[in-house]
Amino acid sequence: MVSIREKIAYGLGDTASNIIFQTVMMFLMLYYTDVVGLSPAVVGSMFLAVRVFDAITDPIMGNIADKTHTRWGHFRPYLLWLSLPFALISILAFTTPDLTGDDKIIYAFSTYSLLMVAYTAINIPYCALGGVITTDAKERVTVQSYRFVFGMLGGVIVAACTMPMVEYFGQGDAAKGYQYTMTTMSLLGLVMFLLCFIGTKERITQPTEQNISFIHSAKSLWQNDQWRILCLAALFLLTGQVLRFTLAVYYVKYYLAREDLITSFMTLGVIASMIGCALAQPLAQRVCKIKAYIGLQLIAATICAASFFIKSDQLFLAFAAFIAWKFFLDMATPLLWAKMADTIDYGHDKTGSRITGLVYSGVIFFIKMGVALGGAMAGWMLAFYDYQADAQQTEMTQQGILLSFTLLPAIGSFAVAAIMSKYTLTTQKVEKIQSKLGVL
């Protein structure tokens, strides 16, 4: 059994990761368009280009982590080595130097690229660490539940504190406010990564005779059909989720016309996510993980689609729908990540190769492709509907924001539910595989 102390320590790593990831999802588009002054079409294209490149580095980082051998294990040392560089690059990404024209685009592109590479280098080993803490299939859900509860705590910190801190530090200068806010957030993340490193332990090791060349590992990975299903599901899931979450601030500011409620809207949504993540383990104990995951995606998709019919003056319904969507969608998140660990055992049994880092990095590749597509689509849809930064929007623009915030993300979750109907690794099947492998 994994102690509660270790589960908390592992969860703090995701708090640190989400302080950056959630800031990027919630506020980076707004920061680039309304503070730096970049056009939404440029930002959307930049998001796509950088995230596609960043996603390509994921399998490389996974393979590097699998080959790493230290007295601390394969994955933990990266939390120690990279926490400070990650913090410094995060600050640079939210720093606005006195530049004009193309120079602003080049600076934004360069610092955002560095941020995503640094995020990959520390986050891939962190995610893989969750697959070597325990062999117990049910305990894996618990570990991931702790992870995402604490990860969502990072989201709460970002949602609740970012705009007030920007105003406090900036005193009317938004660029200064964002820089000082990210400095504070990054230092907090640095401490949490170090606590995660200190408080966790790797218990599952790779077979010593295993061939871990990249080409051999990649071939073994592709033979894992259950892993391929998770990858496709992750792509559709994150495309819709990031599109909706990126446009949330625009929805509140320009469709609901209540900029003063952005912090409350985002914070309540992330709190609902925390509660949903916490309930994933009790749900998994009573219902098949596969059926539960599909059902939660269908509920989230229905809520998302129904939100299209909420009028701009129906604030209570708008808040309730967003909170409910986050609750059900993120109740499914720990179940998905627990399935990743299960596909490692499945692949080990099927191919003879245990490639923990590459399995996680492979799924994260598709997650980041979804993040790239979702972020790019947000920028492109704003540009298509003639969005004007920090100005009164036309009725066409408001309706475009509404459609992009509701109906398009719903399609993503419906697609995920259909894809996951092909997934077959039940808890009982995983336990049989582990017994055969002798890892129980």
N, C-alpha and C positions, 0 to 999 in steps of 0.2 A: 504494500500500500504506500502511496505517496502522501507524505504528511501535509497538513493544511498549510504549514509554514512554507513548504517548498512550492505548493500550488500558488500561494500568494506571490512568492518570489518570481515564479515563472510569469504570472500575470502582470507583474510590474514591467516586464520587458515589453509587453504589448501596450501598456499605458504610455511608455516612452515612444514607441513606434507611432502610436495613434496621435500623439501630440503634433507630430509632423504630418502624418497621412491625412488626418481629419482637417487640419488647417489648409492643406492643399485642396481637399475636396470642397470644403465650405467657403473658403475665402480667397484662394489664389486667383481665380478668375476675376473676382470683384476687385482685388488689389491691382491686377494688371490693367483692367479696363478703366477703373475709376480713380486710381491713384497714380499709376505709372503713365496712363494715357494711351495704352495700346488698343488697337481695334479688336473687337471680339473675334473676327475672322482670322486675324493673325495669331491671336492667342490660341484659338481652337486648333489651327494647323500646327502651331508649336507644340501643343500638348500631344498631338498625335505623333509627330516626328520624334520627339524626345522619348515618349513612352514606348514607342515601337522599338527604338534602339535600346532602351533600358530593359525591355522584356527579353531581348535577345541575349543580354548578359546574364539572365537568371540561370539558365542551364549551365553556363560556364562556372558561375559562382557555386552552384550546387555540386558540381563535379570537384571543384577545388576544395570545398568543405569536406566531401567524402574522403578525399586524399589526405586531409590534414590529420596529423597524429601528434598530440601534445599530452602532457601530464594532466591537462584539464579536459581532454576529450577531443572530439572532432569539431564541435559546433560552439561550445561555450567560449573559447578564447576570443572569438570575433567580437563578442560583447565587450570584452576588455580592450581589445586593440583599436576598435573603430568608434567607440562612443564619443570621444573628444572630436575627431575629425568630422563626424556626422553633425555634431552640435555647431561647429564653426561654419560648415557649409550651409546649414539651415539659416543661420543669421545672414550670411551673404545673399541668399536667395530673396530675403525680404528687406534688403538694403537698396535704397534708391539713390544712386550717384547722380550728379548734375550732368546729365547727358541729353542729347537731342536726337531726333530722327532715327535713323537706322542703328545708331550706337545704343539706344535704349533696347532695341530688339535684340541686338547681339549680346548685350549684358544679360538680359532676361533669359535668352536661350542658353547661354554658357552656364550661368549659375543654376538654372533649373535642371540642366543636364547633369551637372555635378551632384546636385541634390538627389536625383533619382538613382545615380550610380552608387552614391554613398548609402542610400536607403536599401538598395539591393544587397550590397556587401554586408550589411549588418542584419537585415531582416531575413534573408534566406537561411543563414545559420540559426537564427532565433526560431524560425518556424520549424526547421528540421529538429531542433532540440526537443520539441514537443512529441516527436515520434520515437524518442529513445529514453524518455523518462520512465515509461511503464509498458508492460506487455499486455495488461488487462484491457480488453476491448471496452468494457463499461467504464473503467477508470479513465480511459482516454477521453471519453465524453466529459467526465468531471474535470479533468485537467484543462480541456479546451473551454469548458464553461467558465472556470476561474479566469482563464486567459482573456476571454472576451468580455466578461464583466469588468475586469480591470482595464481592458482595452477601451471599452466604452466610457470608463471613467476618464480616460484621456480625451475622449470626444466631448464629455461633459465640461471638462476644463476648458477646452477650446471653444465650445459653443457659448458657455456662460461668461467666459473671461475675455475673449479676444477683443470684441468691440469696446467694452468698458475700459480695458487696458490701453487700447489704441487711443481712446479719448483722453485717458488720464496721462499717459506718457507724452502724447503728441501736443496736447493743449492747442488744438486747431491745426496742427501739422500732421496730417495722416501718415506721411512717409516716415517721419521720425517715430510716430506712434507704433507703426507696424514693426520697425526695426527693433525698438526697445522691448516690445511685446515678445517678439520671436527670440530675443536674447534671453529673456526670463524663462520662456517655455523650453528652450534648448538646454539650459543649465539644469532645469528640473528633470528633463529626459535623460541627461547624462548620469545623474545620480541614480535614477531608476534602472538604467541598463547595468550599472555596476552592482546594484543590489540583486538583480536577476542573476548575474554571473556568480556572485558569492553564494546565493541561496539554492542553486539547483545542482543536479547530478545526472550524468549520463549513465544509464544502466544497460543499454543494448549496444552491442558492438558488432561490427561487420565480420563475416568469416575471414580469417587471416589469409586463406588461399585464394580469395576472390580476385578476379581480374577487374580492376576498376579503371581501365583506360576509357577515355571519353567515348570512343566509337563503340566499344563493347557494351558499355553502360547504356548508351543511347539505343542500341539495338534491343537490349533487354527491356528498356523502358517502353519502347513502342509495342512490344509483344503483350504488354499489360492492358488488356481491353477495358478493364474496369477503371483504370487510371485515365484512359482516353475519354470515357464518359464524363468523369469529373471535370476534365479540362474543358470540354464543350459546354457543360453546365456553367462553369465558372465564367466563361467568356460572355454568355448571354446575361448571367446574373449581374456581373459588374458593369456591363454596358448600360443596362437599365438603371441600376442603383446609382451609379455615378452621375448619369444624366440628370436624374431627379434631384439628387442631393446637391449637385452644383447649381442647379436652377432654383433651389429652395429660397435663397436670399433674394433672388430676383422676383420670385413669386410673391413673397411677402412685401417687398419694397414697391413693386410696380403693379402687381395684379390686385393684391389686397390693399395696397396704398397705405401700409402701416409700417414704415421703416423702423419706428420705435419698438416694434414687436419682434424684430429679427432675432434678437438674443433669446427671448422667451420661446419663440417657435423652435429654434434649433436646439436649445437646451432641453426642452421637454421631449423632443424627439429622441435625443441621445439617452435621456433617462429611461425612456420606454425601451430603448435597445438594451440597456443594462438589465432591466427587469426580465426582458425576453430571454436574454442569454442565461440568466440565473435559473430560469425555469426549463432550460433545455434538458438537463440531467433528469429531473423528475419525469418529464415527458418521455425520454428515451427508455426509462425503466418500465413504463406502462404500455408503450406503443412501439411497434417496429420502427427502427430509425429511418428506414427508407420510406415507409408510408407516411410517417410524421413529416419528413422533409418535403415530400410532394404536396401534402395537404397544406402546409404552411405557405408554400410558394403560391398555391392557388388562392388562398385567402388574401395574401399580400397583393396579388395581381388584381383581384376583384376590388379591393379597397382603392387601389391606385387608379383603376379605370373609373370607378364611381366618383372619384374626386373631380373629374372633369365637369360634373354637373353642379358643383358647389359654386354659388355666386360670390362675387367679390365682397359683399357686405355680410356674408354668413361666416363670421370669424370663428364662432364656436365650432361649427362643422369643419371648417378648414383645419383648425388645430386638432380636433378629434380624429380626423381622417389621417393626418400626418403621423400623429402619435400611434394610432392603431397600426398603420403600415410599418413603422419602425419596430413596433413590438413583435409582430408576427414574422416579419422578414428576418430580424436578427435572432429570434428564437431558433431559427434554422441554422444559423451560422456555426455554432459549435458542432452540430451534427455533421456539417460538411467537412470540417477540418478533422474530425475524428475518423471520417471515412478515408481521408488521405492516408492516415496511419494504417488503416486496414488494407489499403491497396499495396502498401509496402510488403506486408506479410503475404498477400496474394501473389505479388510479383516474385517474391523470394521463392515461394513454392513452385511457381510455374517455370521460372527461368534459372533458378539457382543463384541469382544475384540479388543482394540486399543493397539497394542504392537509395538510402534515405534522403540524402541531400538532393539528389537529382529528381526524385519523385516530387518533393515539395517544390523545388525550383521550377519543375515542369508545369505544375498546376499554377504556380504563381506567375509564370510566363503568360498563361491565358488570362489570369486575373488582371495582369497589367495591360494586356491587350484590350480587355474590357474597359479598364480605367481609361486607356488611351482613346478608345472609340467613344465612350460616354462623355469624356471631357471635350473631345473634339466636336462631337455632335452638339453639345451645349453651346459652344462658340459659334458653330455654323448656323444653328437654328436662330440664335440671337441676331446674327448678321442677316439671315434670310428674311426675318421679320422686321428688319430695319431698326434694331435697338440703338438708342442714343444714350451714351453714358451720362448718368446723373441728371436726367432731364425728364420732362413729362412725356410718357410714351403714348403713341397712338393706340386706338382701339384694336387695330390689326396686330400691333406688337404685343399688347396685353393678351390677346387671344392666342397668339403664337407661343408665348411663355406658358400659358395655361395648358395648351395641347402638349407641348414638349415636356411639361412637368408631370403629366398624368397619363395620357393614353400611350405614349411611346414607351415609357418604362414598364407599363403593365404588360406589353408584348413580351418583354424580356423574361419576366417571371413565369408567364404562361409557357414560354419555350423551355425554360428550365424544368418545369414540372413534367413536360413531355419527354425530355431527354433522360431524366432520372428514373423514368418508368423502366428503363433498360438496365438499371444497376441491380446487381444480384447479391452483393456481399452482406448478408444478414449477420447478426451477432453470432448465431449458431454456426454458420459456415466459417466465420473468421476463427472461432474457437477450435473448430476441427483442424483448420490449417495450422494454427499455432501449436496444437498438440502434435501434429505430424512433424513440424519443424523442431519441436522440442524447446520452444521459447517460453512456454507457460511456466 
